[in-house]
Amino acid sequence: MNRKECNLSLDELLKFDGVAAAGIFSQEGKLVEYKSKTEMPKEMAEMTAKFCGTVNMVFDTLASAYTLLYKMNWVPQHNWMYSGGDWTVMISGTRGIFVESSKADIEKLLKALGMC
C-alpha cells in the first residue's frame, strides 16, 4: 500500500458518518483550514491544530530515536489516532478529523485516511 498522506478534501471527509469536523494544520501546529458539521468554534479548531502539531513532533522525535538507536525504520511518520470518551481523533500527516465514535464506522475511516 502506498503510505502517502490522506488527500481527501475536507468536504469529502465530512461526508462520512460520525465525522463532526475536519481540518488541516501546519507542521508547526497552526490551523490552515477547517470545516465542521457542528458548532465547533474556531478557537477549538486552533487549539486542536496546536495539539496535533505537538503530537506529530513528539512522534517524529520518538521515531527518529528508535530508528537511530535500534536500527528499526520508523520514519517518516504517517498517521496516528486517539480515542477517549465519546470521541476519536484521526490524523494523517497534517490532515485530521474529529469523530463521534458511536456514529462512525472507524474501519471505513481508517481506510479513507490511508491508515490501514
N, C-alpha and C positions, 0 to 999 in steps of 0.2 A: 504494500500500500504506500502511496506517495504521502509523506507526512508533512505537507505544507499547511500553513495557517489557513483556517477557515476563510473562505472568500464569499460566503453568502452575505447579501445586503442586510441591513438592519430590518428592513421591511419583510424580507424573506424569513428571517429568524423569528420575527413577531407573529408569523402565521402559524407557528407550531403551538399546539395545545399546551397550556400551562406557562408559556413564556410571557412574563409580565413586562420585561424591559430588555433592551439590547443596546450595547454601546461599544465604542471604540476608544481606546486610550493610548497615549504615547508611552514610549519606553520609560519615561520619567514619571508617569502616573498622572498626566494631565488629560482631562476629558477632551476628546476630539469631536465626538458626536454621540448622541444617544436618542433613542425613541422609546416611548413607553405606552402600554395599553392602559396603564393605571395612572394615578396622580403622583407618580414618583417625582418629587421636586428636583430641580437642577442641582441643589446643594447635596442631595443624597447621591446623585449620579457622580458629582465631582469627588465626594468623599470615597465612593466606591472605586473610582479610577485611581485615586492615590493608593488605596489599599491594594488593588490589583497590581499596580506598578511595583509596589514594595514587595509583594509576594513573589512576583516574577524575578526581582533582583535577588531575593533570598534563595530561590530555587536555582538561579543561574550560578550563584556563588557555591552552593552545595554541589551542583552538578560538575562544575569546574574542578572542585577539590576532589571529588570521587574519581573523576577522570584522571587527574594527575597522580593522586596517591595510590589508587588501586588498579590503575590501568584498565578501567572499565569505561566504555564510551557512554557518557550521559549527556553529551551536548550535540546539537543545540536542544534547548528545551522546546517542547511542542505545546503542551497544554496541562491543565490541572483542574480539579473540581473540589468544591467544598459543599457539604450538605449538613444542615443542622436545623432542628425545629421543623418549621413548615416549608423552608426554602432551600434551594440549591443554586449555587453559582457555578457556572461552567465557563472556563477561559481557554481560548485557543489563540495563542500568540498575544496580540493586543486587542482582541475582539472577545466580547463575553455576553452572557445572558443571565438574567435573574429568572428563576423558575419556581413557580408554586408546585412543590414536589408532588402533591397528591393529584394534581390535574394534568401531569405531564407523562409522556412516555419517554423516560430517561434514556433507554436504549436507542430510541429513534434520534434523540437529540445528540447523543454521543456520536453516532454515525454522521449526522449532519455537520457536526463541528469537526469531523475527522479525528475523533478521539479513540476510535476502535475500528 
